[in-house]
Amino acid sequence: MEWGQSAAYLFGGVFLTNAIPHFVSGVMGRPFQSPFAKPPGEGLSSSLVNVLWGFFNLMVAYVLICRVGSFSLRSTDHVVSLGLGILLMGVMTARSFGRFHGGNSHGNS
């Protein structure tokens, strides 16, 4: 696999993972942090902004995963690249959003 395809699948995983909390919060009618809030990434954006931002991330993920190269779930290197992007963004967003939603506690009561 070319390094460009590997990078596309990695970033496809990043965008796919970022789409989830924004889109889900938006369709649930809940405000959530977004790059469009004040301050960016810390303030809350409306549910509509989050639906739109989540959908945009989903579209970018689709292009990077499905339109660059020939992604195959049977190809270990394809899946590893995608999975690494998902894992990296998942850890990063868990730490970032955990600051606002109590998810960074370590069992200290």
Secondary structure, DSSP 8 states (H G I E B T S, - for coil): --HHHHHHHHHHHHHHHHHHHHHHHHHTT--EE-TTSSSTTTSEE-HHHHHHHHHHHHHHHHIIIIISS---TT-HHHHHHHHHHHHHHHHHHHHHHHHHHTTT--S--
